[in-house]
Amino acid sequence: MADIIELIEAITLEKEGCSPIHFTQGTVFKVEQDFPNCYLVRTDDGFTFTLEKQQEHKTWVKL
């Protein structure tokens, strides 16, 4: 079974040339890949981005 991450704090992703993407507290993501310093996560609509492992229990928690 894949790992799941839940946000415990809202986040906003910003990329140059794109509109900001907001995720609210309680949003869950599927972990796609585990890197040494971060996780690559995927939203239900297929959008992927990374979450820093150092933010665990600050911004997100693993379920």
Secondary structure as GFF3:
##gff-version 3
##sequence-region A 1 63
A	DSSP	beta_strand	4	7	.	.	.	ID=ss1
A	DSSP	beta_strand	11	13	.	.	.	ID=ss2
A	DSSP	beta_strand	21	23	.	.	.	ID=ss3
A	DSSP	beta_strand	28	34	.	.	.	ID=ss4
A	DSSP	beta_strand	38	42	.	.	.	ID=ss5
A	DSSP	beta_strand	48	52	.	.	.	ID=ss6
A	DSSP	three_ten_helix	53	55	.	.	.	ID=ss7
A	DSSP	beta_strand	60	62	.	.	.	ID=ss8
###
